[in-house]
Amino acid sequence: MDVKDVLIDAYGRIKEEVHAAVDGLSPAELHARPAPEANSVAWLVWHLTRIQDDHVADAAGLDQVWLSQGWEKRFGLALPPRDTGYGHGAAQVAAVRVASGDLLTGYFDAVHAQTVEYARGLGPDDLDRVVDERWTPAVTLGVRLVSVLADDLQHAGQAAYVRGLLGQ
C-alpha cells in the first residue's frame, strides 16, 4: 500500500466519525455541554476542522478553506479570522454556535476534500520535508500529518462521547 493511500484512508476515517457525531443533532444538542467547562459537539467538530484546515494548508502551501471558500463568513463567529480554537476557555467554547450540523459537516467536507487532494500527490520522500523549524527536532510533513490525524481522531471521539451523553 502506498503512503498516500494510508493517509487518504486515515483521513477518511475522521470524516466518518465527524458525520456520525453530528448527523441528526438539533442545534440545542450540538451546543449542549455536559459540564460548564466542557466542550460541545459543535465546538469539538469546528475546532478539529479548523486545526486540520490550518495545519494541512500551511504544510501544503495552500490557502485555508475557512477563508478562501467563505466558511468564516458563513459561520459568523465573533472570533479572529484565523482562530482555530486552540487555548479556548469556557466562554469562547460557548461562543461557537452554529445554525445546523450541516454547516459543520459542510465545512469539514470541504477541508477533507482539500486534504485528500493534497495527499493524492504525495510520495514517500515528501514526508521527510521539514514544514516547521520552530520545534526541536524540526517537524516533517509526515509528523505534521500524523499529528493532525491524532488530534482530529481524539476530538471526534470526544464529540461522539458527548453525543452519547445526550442519549443520541
Secondary structure, DSSP 8 states (H G I E B T S, - for coil): --HHHHHHHHHHHHHHHHHHHHTT--HHHHH--SSTTS--HHHHHHHHHHHHHHHHHHHHT---HHHHTSHHHHHT-SS-TT---TT--HHHHHH---S-HHHHHHHHHHHHHHHHHHHHT--GGGGGSEEETTSSS-EEHHHHHHHHHHHHHHHHHHHHHHHHHTT-
